[in-house]
Each structure stands twice: as C-alpha cells, then as structure tokens.
Amino acid sequence: MRFRSIPSFRMLSRPAMAGLVLVVFVSMLGVNGCFTTYTLTGLYVEPSAGACVFPGGTAQYTAYGTYTQSGHATKTENISDKVTWSTGLPELASISPSGLVTASTTVTGNADITASAQGEFGVVWGSAQFTVPCSSSSSPSVVPSRLRILPGDQSLGSVGDTSKVVAVGEYSGAPWSRDLSEQATWTSSNPKVATVAPGGLVTAAGAGETTITATHTTDTGTVVTATIKVVVGSALATQ
C-alpha cells in the first residue's frame, strides 16, 4: 500500500502576515482612509414650519436623512420614499408612502406629520405640523419665505473631511418646500478653513471656524439667505 505524503503546513513569516493583515484592512477602507459604510444619524422633515390646506387639499412633505461616515464626513439626502410616514390624527389626514398628505373633507384641526427610520443608534425621526383649514384665503406666495441649510452647524475633524449640505426653500403654499441646493450660490467666509462647492459640498481646508452661506435669488428678484457655522478641528493630519 502506498501512502501519499501530506505537505507540511508552513506558517507565514511575520512580515508576510503583517502584509496580509494590511491588505485586508485597506480593503475595508474607502479611498480617503475612512470606513465606507454610511449610517443614518439624523432626519429632518420639511417644510419644518408646517403646511395648511383647505378640506380635501394636499401637501407634499419631504424627509432628509443625514448620513455619517466614520464619525466625521456627512451627506444629506432626500429619503422620503425610505422612511415610515405617520400622522398623529388619521381622521384629519392620510399620508402616502412618499409623504403626500391629503386632508379630510369633514374634519378640521392640526396634527403632527412624522417620518421615522432605523438609524445607527436606534430609530431617528422628524416631524412638522399639518393644519386644516388655512386661516387665510389669500393666495400662497410663489417666493420662498425662508431658506434653511440642513443639517445645520457642524464640525469637521481634519483636512479633507467633507459634508454634503442641502439648501431648502420653504413656501407659504404649494410646493411648501423645495431643494434649492443647485440653484443657490454658496460661499465660505474663510476658505482657508473650509471651501464650499456648487451644490453644497463643504470640504475642510484648515483649523478654525467659517460661515457657510447659501443665497437664492428668485425670478422676481427676491433674495433669501441661510447660514451655518462650520468648525474644523486642530488635528489636521491628512488621511
């Protein structure tokens, strides 16, 4: 009877083992050295000031989610079709899976419209009020009454960190709210601390504090602005 010899198992050398571990670790990272998995950490409902309609009317609500990458880089996206919508008073209004609210023809009053989703540390949610009927019969304005930047004041840890923010216009009537990020003009008061690109991409450039401003000019010449504060930490080692 012939027996085939079994090759002996050879342990990798320490340098080879270290190299293998490094390859596996790098494969888990993105190109900027951060873990590539984004997690939902915040949720905002627009229009935050709420909407009012007459019986049988409709209003579109929008949910914006803030996603964090490795604790510092963020992006904000429209996730209206990914959240669970609910109303505090179903008799007053129904709501579709995409956030379209339809008022009752027989019940009046107000209720909270809420969007919720599973986040990294539990359920995150946001809400805004819905009222039936409107207190005034005047025609709604087609000019945004104000501009908001989501997610607001924030900190970036080191050079190269980014944050994608959104400029949302709020109106006194339909469409109630609208993403104006691409139409707005973006500026940074101190580009040496952070720059901002068209569309709202903020990039850390150095330690300090700066103000990011979004400005939108309507077709009628009305100007609305919004600002947030961005702080960049002192640990500026480029990843």
C-alpha positions in Angstrom: 0.0 0.0 0.0 1.4 3.4 -0.9 0.8 6.5 1.2 0.9 10.0 -0.2 2.8 12.4 1.9 1.0 15.4 3.2 2.8 18.7 2.7 3.8 20.3 5.9 1.9 23.4 7.0 4.1 26.5 6.8 3.4 29.5 9.0 3.7 32.8 7.3 6.6 34.9 8.3 5.9 37.9 10.5 6.5 40.4 7.6 4.2 38.4 5.3 1.5 38.1 8.0 1.6 41.8 8.6 1.3 42.4 4.9 -1.8 40.2 4.7 -3.4 42.0 7.6 -2.7 45.3 6.0 -4.2 44.2 2.7 -7.4 43.0 4.4 -7.6 46.3 6.5 -7.1 48.5 3.5 -9.7 46.6 1.5 -12.2 47.7 4.2 -11.4 51.3 3.8 -12.5 53.9 1.3 -10.1 55.9 -0.8 -9.9 58.6 1.9 -9.0 56.2 4.6 -12.4 56.0 6.2 -14.8 53.1 6.5 -17.1 53.2 3.5 -20.3 52.4 5.4 -22.6 55.4 5.8 -25.0 55.2 8.7 -28.2 57.3 9.2 -27.8 59.6 12.2 -30.3 62.4 11.7 -33.7 63.0 10.0 -35.4 66.3 9.1 -39.0 66.9 7.8 -39.7 69.8 5.5 -41.5 72.2 5.5 -40.4 72.4 9.1 -42.8 75.3 9.6 -45.7 73.0 8.6 -48.3 73.3 5.9 -52.0 74.2 5.9 -54.6 73.3 3.3 -58.3 73.5 2.8 -60.5 70.4 3.3 -59.6 67.8 0.6 -56.3 69.6 -0.3 -52.9 68.0 -0.4 -49.4 69.0 0.7 -46.1 67.2 -0.1 -43.7 66.6 2.9 -40.1 65.7 2.4 -37.7 63.7 4.6 -34.0 64.5 4.5 -31.6 62.0 6.1 -28.1 62.8 7.4 -25.6 60.0 6.9 -22.3 59.9 8.8 -19.1 58.1 7.7 -16.6 57.1 10.3 -17.9 59.9 12.6 -16.9 62.9 10.6 -17.9 63.0 6.9 -21.6 63.5 6.3 -24.0 63.7 3.4 -27.7 64.7 3.4 -30.1 63.1 1.0 -33.8 63.1 0.2 -35.1 59.8 1.7 -38.8 60.4 1.5 -39.5 57.0 0.0 -37.3 55.2 2.5 -39.0 56.3 5.8 -42.2 55.4 7.5 -44.7 58.2 7.5 -47.4 58.6 10.0 -49.9 61.2 11.2 -51.0 62.0 14.8 -54.6 62.3 13.7 -55.6 59.8 10.9 -59.1 61.3 10.9 -57.7 64.6 9.9 -55.4 63.5 7.1 -54.0 60.4 5.3 -50.4 60.2 4.1 -48.8 58.2 1.3 -45.5 56.2 1.5 -43.8 59.1 -0.3 -45.0 61.8 2.1 -48.1 63.3 0.2 -50.7 64.3 2.8 -54.4 64.5 1.9 -56.7 66.4 4.2 -60.1 65.2 5.3 -63.2 66.8 3.8 -65.1 66.7 7.1 -62.5 67.0 10.0 -60.6 70.2 10.9 -57.7 70.8 13.2 -54.0 70.1 13.3 -51.7 67.1 13.7 -48.0 66.2 13.5 -46.7 64.6 10.4 -43.9 62.3 11.3 -41.2 60.4 9.4 -39.1 57.7 11.1 -36.4 55.3 10.1 -33.9 53.0 11.7 -30.6 54.8 12.4 -27.2 53.7 13.7 -28.1 54.2 17.4 -31.9 53.5 17.1 -34.9 55.0 15.5 -34.5 58.6 14.2 -37.4 60.8 13.4 -38.6 64.2 12.5 -42.0 65.9 12.4 -43.8 69.0 11.2 -47.4 70.3 11.7 -50.3 70.0 9.3 -53.4 72.2 9.6 -56.9 72.1 8.1 -58.1 74.6 7.1 -55.7 77.5 6.4 -56.5 80.6 8.5 -56.3 82.9 5.4 -57.8 82.6 2.0 -55.1 84.8 0.4 -53.1 83.3 -2.5 -50.0 81.4 -1.4 -46.7 83.0 -2.3 -44.5 81.5 -5.0 -41.5 83.1 -3.4 -39.8 81.1 -0.6 -40.4 82.8 2.8 -37.1 81.5 4.1 -34.1 79.3 3.3 -32.7 76.6 5.6 -29.4 74.7 5.4 -29.6 71.1 6.5 -28.2 69.6 8.7 -27.0 73.0 10.3 -23.9 73.9 12.3 -21.3 71.1 12.4 -17.7 70.1 13.0 -15.2 68.5 10.6 -12.3 66.7 12.2 -9.4 67.0 9.7 -8.3 68.3 6.4 -10.2 66.7 3.5 -13.3 65.8 5.5 -16.5 66.6 3.6 -20.1 67.4 4.4 -22.8 67.5 1.8 -25.4 70.0 2.9 -28.8 70.9 1.4 -30.5 74.3 1.0 -34.2 74.0 1.4 -36.6 76.8 0.5 -39.9 77.0 2.5 -43.1 78.5 0.9 -46.4 79.6 2.3 -48.2 77.4 -0.2 -47.5 74.6 -2.7 -44.9 73.3 -3.2 -44.4 74.1 0.5 -40.7 73.2 0.4 -38.1 72.7 -2.3 -34.5 71.6 -2.6 -32.7 74.7 -3.9 -29.1 73.5 -3.5 -28.3 73.6 -7.2 -29.9 77.0 -7.7 -28.3 78.6 -4.7 -25.0 80.5 -4.7 -22.7 79.1 -2.0 -19.9 81.0 -0.2 -17.5 80.5 2.7 -16.4 83.4 4.8 -13.0 81.7 5.3 -11.9 79.4 2.5 -8.7 78.6 4.4 -10.9 76.8 7.0 -13.4 75.2 4.6 -14.5 75.6 1.0 -17.9 75.0 -0.4 -18.6 73.9 -4.0 -21.7 74.5 -6.1 -24.5 72.2 -4.8 -23.4 72.4 -1.2 -20.3 70.2 -0.8 -18.2 71.5 2.1 -14.5 70.5 2.4 -12.3 71.1 5.4 -9.1 73.0 4.5 -7.6 74.0 7.8 -8.2 74.6 11.5 -10.6 77.3 12.6 -14.2 78.4 12.0 -16.1 79.6 9.0 -19.6 80.6 8.0 -21.2 78.9 5.0 -23.8 80.9 3.3 -26.4 79.9 0.7 -28.1 82.6 -1.3 -31.0 82.2 -3.6 -32.5 84.9 -5.9 -36.0 84.3 -7.2 -37.3 85.2 -10.7 -38.9 88.3 -9.1 -35.6 89.5 -7.6 -36.3 88.5 -4.0 -33.2 87.3 -2.2 -33.3 84.7 0.6 -30.2 83.5 2.5 -29.2 81.0 5.2 -26.0 80.4 7.1 -24.4 77.6 9.1 -21.2 77.6 11.2 -18.5 75.0 10.3 -15.7 74.3 12.8 -12.6 72.3 11.7 -10.6 70.7 14.5 -6.9 71.2 15.2 -5.9 67.6 14.4 -5.1 68.3 10.8 -3.2 65.2 9.7 -4.3 64.4 6.2 -5.7 60.9 6.0 
